Amino acid sequence: MLYDYDSESTVFLGAGEIASPVSLPIERSTMWFRPVAALILSLTISICAHAQPRSKPSAAGFDQVEQAFQRTASEASRGLIAVLAVGPQAVQLVGSGFLVGDQSHFLTAVHVVRQDLPEGVSLAAFMPGSDTKNLYPVLVVEMDTDHDVALCRLDLRGSSHSAPVRPLKLNSGPVPSPGTFVTVAGFPLGEPRPTFQFGNVISFTEPGERIALGVMLNDGSSGGPVIEVRSGNVAGIIVAVRMSDLYETRHSVALGKQNSGISWAVPVSDFRPLLQKYGLLPKTD
């Protein structure tokens, strides 16, 4: 028996009810607890009073991270692709991509280029790093449906493609570990003007799995590169911006089309064989 109480005078509260404190008669064998608790509290206060305060992060550290992010965004902007659906009366942005290997091939997600387009509507691409406003026809070279990665080529015939664009470099190291800072580039605003979002890797399990990123993205970001801030190299390609894009579970049904704040990418190791097949492996640092 721990505590004695008077069953006739005790009131059990319902949900949401509030009662004033009630003193319960406690056995004398437990009265030692009060002085011991007071001693522990006194020691805790003494230790905290003499503890060294934690040092604040230096402004220089924040500056270095910010500069690295700005440098990554600047360099990546010259290799980005906006994938468009072009019709006789309208142009709609459908996804993102990035140049690999040369100035004509690029990667994007399969679901970006494999769409049921109406008659008279075709895929084209725009390069923000280009010095022209040309829209280039898009030719699908090969689709890796297992990993949702598509290799495409720009039809540059008849264009004066002298822009300062360049393919992005791929990460040659291991898959980035949780906590790694990354930049996600793409076109989620419905117009061919790129955005760059800063975040970090939050999960990765085994080869063949997706990289989970702590970055909230929107439609239009699919196919865009995930770039390691430290190296400036591509670590993956965005293939899903919400849970329901990947999993048909009770959680995705509950979330519907809402963004969960987590996005998913395919790591470089999964699409490297596709690039190797066509001799398009970019140089790495």
PEVEN-V188674 format. One record per helix or strand of 2 or more residues. SS is the DSSP state (a for helix, b for strand). FROM is the first residue (numbers start at 0). TO is the last residue. If there is no record, write none. Layout:
# PEVEN-V188674
ss-><SS SS>
from-><FROM FROM>
to-><TO TO>
This chain:
# PEVEN-V188674
ss-><a a a b b b a b b b b b b b b a a b a>
from-><27 32 58 79 90 104 109 121 135 148 180 194 209 224 233 242 249 262 267>
to-><29 49 78 85 98 107 112 125 143 153 185 202 212 227 239 244 254 266 276>
